[in-house]
Amino acid sequence: MNSKRVVVTGAGAITSVGNSREATWRALVDGECGIASITHFDASDFRSRIAGEVKNFDIANYMSPKEARRLDAFCHYAIAATDEALDHAGISKELDGINPERVGVLVGSGIGGMGTMEKQAKILHERGPTKSSPLLVPMMIIDMSSGALSMRYGAKGPNFGVVTACATGSHSIGESYWIIKRGDADVMITGGAEATITPLGFTGFCAMKALSQRNDDPQGASRPFDAERDGFVMSEGAGVIILEELEHAKRRGANIIGEIAGYGVTADAYHITSPSPGGEGAARAIKMALNHAQLDPADLDYINAHGTSTALNDKFETAAFKLALGEENARGVSISSTKGATGHALGAAGGIEIIACIEAIGNGVVPPTINYENPDPECDLNYTPNTAEEKDIAIALNTNLGFGGHNAAIIIKAYQP
């Protein structure tokens, strides 16, 4: 069963720095930042007034206004990213030539239709229960991204929604990997989508004091691993990849752009928001992924870190790399957090960042950690500060950690026949 190989044949992204995979990658390499003052709502009374908003996005380019009104924005982003990913994979939206019963969808969200929930709660409060939309529940629930995508393309294989906060995208991809490995699908559409730049979303994170308050310097606010980091910057968007069983991809002549080699998933069992001290939970996930991939720590060329720009995450994630890989290997591998550029897209982060790994492998470039200016003695590894570096990359690791103590690690490598 586990001898099946799982490859990547397509990718699509909607992010704060670009509305496509290629635009996002160019921006990451160039050190561009998608963070600015919030325009989605009046944030003047909030502690944090900056975010990584998706820009110049029009869902009318993808579906009719009537269809769009029946879906929350997080589903809009998922659809746009998936359309691009399928096109990149050479798969038609009608799945021509592919058995739809062997095509699954697992595109999760950390929070789901928060914008819809806010709007309908306001209607309930101001106008009463008879004025609520009959679409409230289907627009709000997190699994609707997977459901809507299956209906759009006629995909009848395994279909559900993973919810593990900021680890959602990574867990979605990892579970899709196992679905193909065990033989339940030939193709999986997978990743994450998020649209939570809303008053309620900001109220919650501001109350936790989790967000950066560098409101006068939005471009410099997300600064992973930097000693003067003061919180993460919320962003939005979607990252979706197409996974295929290798022989299926070869039969249809697909262009293979990477191979998922290992997946690790663990729990801290420690605290609702803080990683476990010393990063032991994340370290176990990394070790699990390496074990599945039958790789040694020294084999890693690049790590796209969770790197949220929060005090605890960056410190404990650094410790996790040392614990999982050993001090020497942790110091020798190239690391970066692309959240300095994109902000933190919560449940979409894993999908967006695995695409960064794919592009890093394909282009031989390590994208930088921007805004890294002040070394932190507790974050003392090679974070590729501020400038991209050319490097042959055969094997990459992506890590993402979520509230609730959820840890995910995915290893992706260059495809070798």
Rosetta blueprint (number, residue, H / E / L):
1 M L
2 N L
3 S L
4 K L
5 R L
6 V E
7 V E
8 V E
9 T E
10 G E
11 A E
12 G E
13 A E
14 I E
15 T E
16 S L
17 V L
18 G E
19 N L
20 S L
21 R H
22 E H
23 A H
24 T H
25 W H
26 R H
27 A H
28 L H
29 V H
30 D H
31 G L
32 E L
33 C L
34 G L
35 I L
36 A E
37 S E
38 I L
39 T L
40 H L
41 F L
42 D L
43 A L
44 S L
45 D L
46 F L
47 R L
48 S L
49 R L
50 I E
51 A E
52 G E
53 E L
54 V L
55 K L
56 N L
57 F L
58 D L
59 I H
60 A H
61 N H
62 Y L
63 M L
64 S L
65 P H
66 K H
67 E H
68 A H
69 R H
70 R L
71 L L
72 D L
73 A H
74 F H
75 C H
76 H H
77 Y H
78 A H
79 I H
80 A H
81 A H
82 T H
83 D H
84 E H
85 A H
86 L H
87 D H
88 H H
89 A H
90 G L
91 I L
92 S L
93 K L
94 E L
95 L L
96 D L
97 G L
98 I L
99 N L
100 P H
101 E H
102 R H
103 V E
104 G E
105 V E
106 L E
107 V E
108 G E
109 S L
110 G L
111 I L
112 G L
113 G L
114 M H
115 G H
116 T H
117 M H
118 E H
119 K H
120 Q H
121 A H
122 K H
123 I H
124 L H
125 H H
126 E H
127 R H
128 G L
129 P H
130 T H
131 K H
132 S L
133 S L
134 P L
135 L L
136 L H
137 V H
138 P H
139 M H
140 M H
141 I L
142 I L
143 D L
144 M H
145 S H
146 S H
147 G H
148 A H
149 L H
150 S H
151 M H
152 R H
153 Y H
154 G L
155 A L
156 K L
157 G L
158 P L
159 N E
160 F L
161 G L
162 V L
163 V L
164 T L
165 A H
166 C H
167 A H
168 T H
169 G H
170 S H
171 H H
172 S H
173 I H
174 G H
175 E H
176 S H
177 Y H
178 W H
179 I H
180 I H
181 K H
182 R L
183 G L
184 D L
185 A L
186 D L
187 V E
188 M E
189 I E
190 T E
191 G E
192 G E
193 A E
194 E E
195 A L
196 T L
197 I L
198 T L
199 P H
200 L H
201 G H
202 F H
203 T H
204 G H
205 F H
206 C H
207 A H
208 M L
209 K L
210 A L
211 L E
212 S L
213 Q L
214 R L
215 N L
216 D L
217 D L
218 P H
219 Q H
220 G H
221 A L
222 S L
223 R L
224 P L
225 F L
226 D L
227 A L
228 E L
229 R L
230 D L
231 G L
232 F E
233 V L
234 M E
235 S E
236 E L
237 G E
238 A E
239 G E
240 V E
241 I E
242 I E
243 L E
244 E E
245 E E
246 L H
247 E H
248 H H
249 A H
250 K H
251 R H
252 R L
253 G L
254 A L
255 N L
256 I L
257 I L
258 G E
259 E E
260 I E
261 A E
262 G E
263 Y E
264 G E
265 V E
266 T E
267 A E
268 D L
269 A L
270 Y L
271 H L
272 I L
273 T L
274 S L
275 P L
276 S L
277 P H
278 G H
279 G H
280 E H
281 G H
282 A H
283 A H
284 R H
285 A H
286 I H
287 K H
288 M H
289 A H
290 L H
291 N H
292 H H
293 A H
294 Q L
295 L L
296 D L
297 P H
298 A H
299 D H
300 L L
301 D L
302 Y E
303 I E
304 N E
305 A L
306 H L
307 G L
308 T L
309 S L
310 T L
311 A H
312 L H
313 N H
314 D H
315 K H
316 F H
317 E H
318 T H
319 A H
320 A H
321 F H
322 K H
323 L H
324 A H
325 L H
326 G L
327 E H
328 E H
329 N H
330 A H
331 R H
332 G H
333 V L
334 S E
335 I E
336 S E
337 S L
338 T L
339 K H
340 G H
341 A H
342 T H
343 G L
344 H E
345 A L
346 L H
347 G H
348 A H
349 A H
350 G H
351 G H
352 I H
353 E H
354 I H
355 I H
356 A H
357 C H
358 I H
359 E H
360 A H
361 I H
362 G H
363 N H
364 G L
365 V E
366 V E
367 P L
368 P L
369 T E
370 I L
371 N L
372 Y L
373 E L
374 N L
375 P L
376 D E
377 P L
378 E L
379 C E
380 D L
381 L L
382 N L
383 Y L
384 T L
385 P E
386 N L
387 T L
388 A L
389 E E
390 E E
391 K L
392 D L
393 I L
394 A L
395 I E
396 A E
397 L E
398 N E
399 T E
400 N E
401 L E
402 G E
403 F L
404 G L
405 G L
406 H E
407 N E
408 A E
409 A E
410 I E
411 I E
412 I E
413 K E
414 A L
415 Y L
416 Q L
417 P L
